Amino acid sequence: METLEGLSEALETAGDIRSIVRTMKSLSAVSIHQYEQAEAALADFEHTIELGLTALLHDRRAHGRPLPETAPGKGGEALIVIGSDRGLCGRYNETITRFGADRLGDQAVFLAVIGARAAARLEAEGHTPDQSFALPGSVAGLTSTVQAVILEIDRWIRTEGVARVRLVHNRRQGRVNADPHERRLLPIPKITLARLADADWPGPGLPFFRMPPEQLLSWLVRQRLFVILYRALAEALASEHATRLAAMQRAERNIEERQDDLTAAYRRKRQESITRELLDVVAGFEAVSTPDETHEDHHDDLPKP
C-alpha cells in the first residue's frame, strides 16, 4: 500500500531523473552540432584531394598509362564497423552490428570495431573483432582515432595482404537518426577514378609536380582515406547523439506522465489522510462530550431538597 512518504520519495526521484535526462538532452544537442560542423569542415579538403588525383590521373593518361591500382594487397578483405561506447541510444548499436554482420557472412574477413558496445554485440554473434578502438569523447579526439585506424589498415595491407577494405556506420538520413551506410575505403572504385580522370581541370592549365608519381599517388590515397574515415566517424557520432536525444525526449515524456500520475496519487492520498484525521477529531470530540451529557441527565433526576 502506497504511503505519503513513499509517494513523496517517488516524486523526488522522478524529478532527479528528469533533471539528468534534460542534461543529457542538452549535451547531445550540442554534440550533434559540433560533429556536424567537424564533418562539413573537411569537405573543402576532400575536394582538394580529388583535384590532386585529377591532376595525377591526367598526367598518367598523357603518358599512356592506365588507371592505377590503389590497394596493393593480395586479395584479403577487411571490414571496419563504427558503433558506440555508451548506451541510452536506442537501437543504434543493434542496427549497425546487424548491418555489419550481414556483410561479413561466412567469409574470413579481418574485423575492426570502433565502439565497445558494438564490439560486444558482434562477438556475441560469433564475430570476434581482430582489433577494437575506443570512440573519441569529443571532436578533438577524432584525428587520433582516425590515425590509429589507418595504421591498422596499413598493417593489414603489409602483413596480411588485405586488398579490399570496407566501412559501415550509422548516419542521419532525413527523420531517421541511425541509417546504416557502407563505403569502400580501398581500393578506390574504378568508376571514381574514371570520373576524376575525365573531369575538366578548373584552371587554365594542369599543375606539375616533382614528387615521383607512385609516391604522390600513395600520399593522395592515404589523405583520401583519412578524410573518408574522419567524416564517417563524425557522421556516426552525430547519429549516435541524435538517437540518444530522441531516446531522452521519449524518456522525458514518460517521466512527465509518471510525475503527473504520482502527483495525482499523492493528492488523493493526502486528501484521504486529511479526511481521516478530521474524522478522528470528530470521533474524539463525540467520545469526550457524550459522558458529560449523560452525567447532566442523571443530575436532573436527583430529588430536590
C-alpha positions in Angstrom: 0.0 0.0 0.0 1.4 3.4 -1.0 2.1 5.9 1.7 2.5 9.6 1.6 6.2 9.2 2.4 6.6 6.7 -0.4 4.8 8.8 -2.9 6.9 11.9 -1.9 10.1 10.0 -2.3 9.0 8.7 -5.7 8.2 12.2 -6.8 11.6 13.4 -5.7 13.3 10.6 -7.6 11.3 11.3 -10.7 12.4 14.9 -10.5 16.0 13.9 -10.2 15.8 11.6 -13.1 14.1 14.3 -15.2 17.0 16.7 -14.4 19.5 14.1 -15.6 17.5 13.5 -18.8 17.4 17.2 -19.5 21.2 17.4 -19.0 21.8 14.5 -21.4 19.4 16.1 -24.0 21.4 19.4 -23.8 24.7 17.6 -24.2 23.5 15.5 -27.1 22.1 18.6 -28.9 25.4 20.4 -28.5 27.4 17.4 -29.6 25.3 16.9 -32.7 26.1 20.4 -33.9 29.8 20.1 -33.1 30.2 16.8 -35.0 28.2 18.0 -38.0 30.4 21.1 -38.2 33.5 18.9 -38.0 32.3 16.7 -40.8 31.4 19.7 -43.0 34.8 21.3 -42.3 36.6 18.6 -44.3 34.5 19.0 -47.4 37.0 21.5 -48.9 39.9 19.3 -48.0 38.3 16.4 -49.7 37.8 18.5 -52.8 41.5 19.4 -52.8 42.5 15.7 -52.6 40.2 15.0 -55.6 41.8 17.8 -57.5 45.2 16.3 -56.8 44.0 12.9 -58.0 42.6 14.6 -61.1 45.9 16.2 -61.9 47.8 12.9 -61.4 45.4 10.9 -63.5 45.5 13.4 -66.3 49.3 13.1 -66.2 49.1 9.3 -66.3 46.7 9.4 -69.3 49.1 11.9 -71.1 51.8 9.3 -70.7 49.5 6.5 -71.9 49.3 4.7 -68.6 46.1 3.0 -67.3 44.2 3.8 -64.2 46.3 2.9 -61.1 45.8 0.2 -58.5 45.1 1.8 -55.2 45.3 -1.3 -53.0 48.5 -3.4 -53.3 47.3 -6.3 -51.3 46.9 -9.9 -52.5 43.2 -10.2 -52.1 42.3 -10.3 -48.4 39.3 -8.4 -47.1 38.7 -6.3 -44.0 35.6 -4.6 -42.5 35.5 -1.7 -40.1 32.4 -1.2 -38.0 31.7 2.1 -36.2 29.4 1.6 -33.2 29.1 3.2 -29.8 30.9 3.1 -26.4 27.8 4.3 -24.5 24.2 3.2 -24.1 20.9 5.1 -23.9 20.9 5.5 -27.6 18.0 3.2 -28.6 18.7 0.5 -31.2 21.8 2.4 -32.6 24.3 -0.5 -31.9 21.8 -3.2 -32.8 21.2 -1.6 -36.2 24.8 -1.2 -37.2 26.0 -4.6 -35.9 23.3 -6.4 -37.7 24.2 -4.5 -40.9 27.8 -5.3 -40.4 27.2 -9.0 -39.6 25.2 -9.4 -42.8 28.2 -8.1 -44.8 30.6 -10.5 -43.0 28.7 -13.6 -43.8 30.9 -16.7 -43.6 33.9 -15.1 -45.2 37.3 -14.9 -43.5 37.4 -11.1 -43.1 39.6 -9.1 -40.8 37.3 -7.1 -38.5 37.9 -3.9 -36.7 35.3 -2.3 -34.5 35.2 1.3 -33.1 33.0 1.3 -30.0 32.9 -1.2 -27.1 29.2 -1.9 -27.2 29.2 -2.7 -30.9 32.3 -5.0 -30.4 30.5 -6.9 -27.6 27.4 -7.4 -29.8 29.4 -8.7 -32.7 31.4 -11.0 -30.5 28.1 -12.4 -29.0 27.0 -13.2 -32.6 30.2 -15.1 -33.3 32.2 -12.4 -35.0 35.2 -11.7 -32.7 36.9 -8.4 -33.7 40.6 -8.6 -34.6 41.1 -5.1 -33.4 38.9 -2.7 -31.2 39.1 1.0 -30.8 37.5 3.4 -28.3 35.4 6.2 -29.6 36.7 9.7 -29.0 35.0 11.7 -26.3 35.0 14.9 -28.3 35.7 16.4 -31.7 39.3 17.0 -30.6 39.9 13.2 -30.5 38.7 12.4 -34.0 42.1 12.8 -35.6 44.0 10.5 -33.3 41.3 7.8 -33.6 41.4 8.0 -37.4 45.2 7.8 -37.4 45.1 4.7 -35.3 42.7 3.1 -37.7 44.8 4.0 -40.7 47.8 2.4 -39.0 45.9 -0.8 -38.6 44.8 -0.7 -42.3 48.5 -0.3 -43.2 49.4 -3.3 -41.1 46.7 -5.4 -42.8 48.0 -4.4 -46.2 51.7 -5.1 -45.3 51.4 -8.3 -43.2 48.0 -9.8 -44.2 47.8 -9.0 -47.9 44.5 -7.2 -47.5 43.4 -5.6 -50.8 39.8 -4.6 -50.0 38.7 -2.5 -47.0 35.0 -1.6 -46.3 33.5 0.6 -43.7 30.0 0.5 -42.2 28.5 3.2 -39.9 25.2 4.9 -39.0 24.4 8.3 -40.2 21.4 10.6 -40.0 19.1 10.4 -43.1 16.0 12.6 -43.0 14.0 11.8 -40.0 15.9 8.5 -39.4 18.6 9.0 -36.8 20.5 5.8 -37.4 20.6 4.8 -41.1 23.3 2.2 -41.8 25.6 3.0 -44.6 28.5 1.2 -46.3 31.6 2.7 -48.1 34.5 1.1 -49.8 37.8 2.6 -48.5 40.2 0.5 -50.6 40.7 0.2 -53.4 39.2 3.4 -54.8 36.4 2.3 -57.1 37.4 2.3 -60.8 34.3 4.4 -61.6 35.5 7.1 -59.2 39.0 7.1 -60.8 37.5 7.2 -64.2 35.3 10.2 -63.2 38.3 12.0 -61.8 40.3 11.2 -64.9 37.6 12.6 -67.2 37.0 15.7 -65.1 37.9 19.1 -66.5 40.6 21.0 -64.7 39.1 24.2 -63.2 42.2 26.3 -64.0 43.9 27.4 -67.3 46.5 24.6 -67.1 47.3 21.4 -65.2 49.8 21.8 -62.3 53.1 20.0 -62.4 54.7 18.0 -59.6 58.2 16.9 -58.8 57.4 14.0 -56.4 57.5 10.6 -58.1 54.0 9.7 -59.4 53.7 6.5 -57.4 54.7 8.2 -54.2 52.3 11.1 -54.8 49.5 8.6 -55.6 50.2 6.8 -52.3 50.1 10.1 -50.4 46.8 11.2 -52.0 45.2 7.8 -51.4 46.2 8.0 -47.8 44.8 11.5 -47.4 41.6 10.5 -49.1 41.4 7.5 -46.7 41.8 10.0 -43.7 39.1 12.3 -45.0 36.6 9.5 -45.5 37.2 7.9 -42.1 37.1 11.3 -40.4 33.8 12.3 -42.0 32.3 8.8 -41.4 33.3 8.9 -37.7 31.9 12.4 -37.3 28.6 11.3 -39.0 28.4 8.2 -36.8 28.9 10.2 -33.6 26.3 12.8 -34.8 23.9 9.9 -35.5 24.6 8.4 -32.1 23.8 11.7 -30.2 20.7 12.2 -32.4 19.5 8.8 -31.5 20.2 9.4 -27.8 18.5 12.8 -28.0 15.4 11.1 -29.4 15.5 8.5 -26.7 15.8 11.1 -24.0 12.9 13.0 -25.4 10.8 9.9 -25.2 12.1 9.3 -21.6 11.2 12.8 -20.6 7.7 12.4 -21.8 7.3 9.2 -19.9 8.7 10.8 -16.8 6.3 13.7 -17.1 3.4 11.3 -17.3 4.8 9.4 -14.3 5.1 12.6 -12.4 1.5 13.5 -13.2 0.3 10.1 -12.0 2.4 10.3 -8.8 1.2 13.9 -8.1 -2.5 12.8 -8.6 -1.9 9.8 -6.3 -0.1 12.0 -3.7 -3.0 14.5 -3.7 -5.6 11.7 -3.3 -3.6 10.1 -0.5 -3.1 13.5 1.2 -6.8 14.2 1.0 -7.6 10.8 2.4 -5.2 11.4 5.2 -6.7 14.8 6.0 -10.2 13.3 5.9 -9.2 10.5 8.2 -7.6 13.0 10.6 -10.8 15.1 10.7 -12.9 12.1 11.3 -10.6 11.1 14.2 -11.0 14.6 15.6 -14.8 14.5 15.3 -15.0 11.0 16.8 -12.7 12.1 19.7 -14.9 15.1 20.3 -18.0 13.0 20.4 -16.3 10.5 22.7 -15.3 13.2 25.1 -18.6 15.1 25.1 -21.1 12.2 25.4 -20.2 11.2 29.1 -20.8 14.9 30.2 -24.3 14.9 28.7 -25.1 11.6 30.5 -23.9 12.9 33.8 -26.1 16.0 33.4 -29.1 13.9 32.7 -28.6 11.8 35.9 -28.1 15.0 38.0 -31.6 16.3 36.9 -33.2 13.0 38.2 -32.0 13.5 41.8 -34.7 14.6 44.4 -34.8 18.2 45.3 -34.4 19.0 49.0 
